[in-house]
Amino acid sequence: MPHQIQNVLVTGVAGFIGFHLSQKLAKEGFNVIGIDNVNDYYDVDLKEARLKILGDLEGYSFYKIDLNDVQLKSIFEKHSIDAVVNLAAQAGVRHSIEHPEDYVHSNIAGFVHLIEIAKNAKVKHFLYASSSSVYGANKDLPFEPSNSTDHPISLYAASKRSNELMAHSYSALFDLPVTGLRFFSVYGPYGRPDMALFKFTKAIIEGESMDVYNYGKMQRSFTYVDDICESIFRLITKVPQKSKDWDGLDRRPDKSFAPFRIFNIGNDDVVDLNYYVELIEKKLDKKATINYLPMQPGDVAASKPSLEELVEQIDYRPTTIIEEGINNFIDWYLEYYQP
Ligand SMILES: NC(=O)c1ccc[n+]([C@@H]2O[C@H](COP(=O)([O-])OP(=O)(O)OC[C@H]3O[C@@H](n4cnc5c(N)ncnc54)[C@H](O)[C@@H]3O)[C@@H](O)[C@H]2O)c1
């Protein structure tokens, strides 16, 4: 395998993206060492169900442990970790307004604890989840990785931007190759119960009313989880090199003299929220009862990624169409929950 990357520590494997990524990496022949604290931010049964499926994978080990746990170091020693994909985090924009401390614990303290161990273990590549939310109040669409990210509108976004900055400092000081992954609204089977697709599907099935913000006037990049996993898989072995042509006058946040890169990973075929709701209604053959509300704090009305750098690096772009993705999600939901 290029760069001799074989043993990959994936954090947050009981989570939505970690679950899918672990399956993809195991299928591609990597050994996946998964960790997760299996917290109760949402339905723990769903996390346990994902872990149960992962338990059957070839070359897979799992540890129930927090990012901040002192025992984390011993996992690196035991499995000679070559690369890290850090997906464990406190996610969710809304939750960050009421529970800022969770973001400090997992996204700030936990992140530093992990990257410090990874640096000491001399891993060959450290990749970590960032988010499209780092673009904050920036309205310059499509979002380019080189755009300003200096105006976050939630603590969640600020914590993700902090990860990028902390990663840069490790890359600059210790030559640690780091890659930041700015995901755009990820969805798919085994998806998160706190996200729109899950909430809308559940509400329509149960005949409950559902909240639609900004009176439905939103355009979003919704990205199918398999496209995210394919992109991460391709990026793992693309270990960043130092940019020789970078000088101290270059203010772009995604490039550096250090082995440091940031990529958008999203579908650039953006979708109107009203059409999104129509697709769910059509698949369920049932009308939604919609409670239209103003924009909610911390959220943005439009998102669209520029994918130039991603495509150049991995010769791949997320292209799963929304009709297919929603179809797959609802098929899974109906089978899993048997409503
Ligand atoms: N899903 C999206 O649309 C999206 C968009 C942008 C960025 N992201 C980022 O991608 C990553 C994965 O997201 P997801 O949707 O799979 O979320 P998720 O909540 O389903 O998964 C995160 C997992 O991390 C675990 N975790 C949280 N804090 C931990 C800690 N301190 N120690 C150990 N484990 C911990 C949780 O138990 C959970 O299983 C996160 O970093 C998230 O912020 C997700």
The ligand as a Tripos MOL2 file, in Angstrom:
@<TRIPOS>MOLECULE
LIG
   44    48     1     0     0
SMALL
NO_CHARGES

@<TRIPOS>ATOM
      1 N1        -23.0280   14.5690    9.5810 N.am      1 LIG1
      2 C1        -22.7740   15.7470    9.0510 C.2       1 LIG1
      3 O1        -23.5790   16.3020    8.2890 O.2       1 LIG1
      4 C2        -21.4830   16.4620    9.3430 C.ar      1 LIG1
      5 C3        -21.2180   17.6780    8.6750 C.ar      1 LIG1
      6 C4        -20.0290   18.3460    8.9390 C.ar      1 LIG1
      7 C5        -19.1270   17.8060    9.8400 C.ar      1 LIG1
      8 N2        -19.4030   16.6410   10.4950 N.ar      1 LIG1
      9 C6        -18.4200   16.1160   11.4440 C.3       1 LIG1
     10 O2        -18.1350   14.7740   11.0950 O.3       1 LIG1
     11 C7        -17.8440   14.0110   12.2600 C.3       1 LIG1
     12 C8        -18.7520   12.7910   12.3220 C.3       1 LIG1
     13 O3        -20.1070   13.2380   12.3260 O.3       1 LIG1
     14 P1        -21.3380   12.2660   12.4850 P.3       1 LIG1
     15 O4        -22.4680   12.8570   11.7370 O.co2     1 LIG1
     16 O5        -20.9240   10.8760   12.2190 O.co2     1 LIG1
     17 O6        -21.6400   12.4600   14.0480 O.3       1 LIG1
     18 P2        -22.0230   11.3900   15.1680 P.3       1 LIG1
     19 O7        -22.4660   12.1870   16.3520 O.co2     1 LIG1
     20 O8        -22.9750   10.3860   14.6090 O.co2     1 LIG1
     21 O9        -20.6600   10.6670   15.4740 O.3       1 LIG1
     22 C9        -19.6980   11.1440   16.3850 C.3       1 LIG1
     23 C10       -19.3030    9.9990   17.3100 C.3       1 LIG1
     24 O10       -18.2550   10.4740   18.1520 O.3       1 LIG1
     25 C11       -18.4590    9.9800   19.4620 C.3       1 LIG1
     26 N3        -17.8220   10.9240   20.3850 N.ar      1 LIG1
     27 C12       -18.2040   12.1960   20.6530 C.ar      1 LIG1
     28 N4        -17.3840   12.7510   21.5590 N.ar      1 LIG1
     29 C13       -16.4600   11.8100   21.8630 C.ar      1 LIG1
     30 C14       -15.3380   11.7710   22.7510 C.ar      1 LIG1
     31 N5        -15.0440   12.8310   23.5230 N.pl3     1 LIG1
     32 N6        -14.6080   10.6520   22.8180 N.ar      1 LIG1
     33 C15       -14.9260    9.5610   22.0630 C.ar      1 LIG1
     34 N7        -15.9770    9.5250   21.2230 N.ar      1 LIG1
     35 C16       -16.7350   10.6340   21.1200 C.ar      1 LIG1
     36 C17       -19.9750    9.9130   19.6270 C.3       1 LIG1
     37 O11       -20.3790    8.9500   20.5980 O.3       1 LIG1
     38 C18       -20.4450    9.5600   18.2180 C.3       1 LIG1
     39 O12       -20.6680    8.1570   18.1030 O.3       1 LIG1
     40 C19       -18.0070   14.9730   13.4350 C.3       1 LIG1
     41 O13       -16.7510   15.5020   13.7360 O.3       1 LIG1
     42 C20       -18.9170   16.0430   12.8730 C.3       1 LIG1
     43 O14       -18.7490   17.2620   13.5570 O.3       1 LIG1
     44 C21       -20.5590   15.9540   10.2590 C.ar      1 LIG1
@<TRIPOS>BOND
     1     1     2 1
     2     2     3 2
     3     2     4 1
     4     4     5 ar
     5     4    44 ar
     6     5     6 ar
     7     6     7 ar
     8     7     8 ar
     9     8     9 1
    10     8    44 ar
    11     9    10 1
    12     9    42 1
    13    10    11 1
    14    11    12 1
    15    11    40 1
    16    12    13 1
    17    13    14 1
    18    14    15 2
    19    14    16 1
    20    14    17 1
    21    17    18 1
    22    18    19 2
    23    18    20 1
    24    18    21 1
    25    21    22 1
    26    22    23 1
    27    23    24 1
    28    23    38 1
    29    24    25 1
    30    25    26 1
    31    25    36 1
    32    26    27 ar
    33    26    35 ar
    34    27    28 ar
    35    28    29 ar
    36    29    30 ar
    37    29    35 ar
    38    30    31 1
    39    30    32 ar
    40    32    33 ar
    41    33    34 ar
    42    34    35 ar
    43    36    37 1
    44    36    38 1
    45    38    39 1
    46    40    41 1
    47    40    42 1
    48    42    43 1
@<TRIPOS>SUBSTRUCTURE
     1 LIG1         1 GROUP 0 **** ****
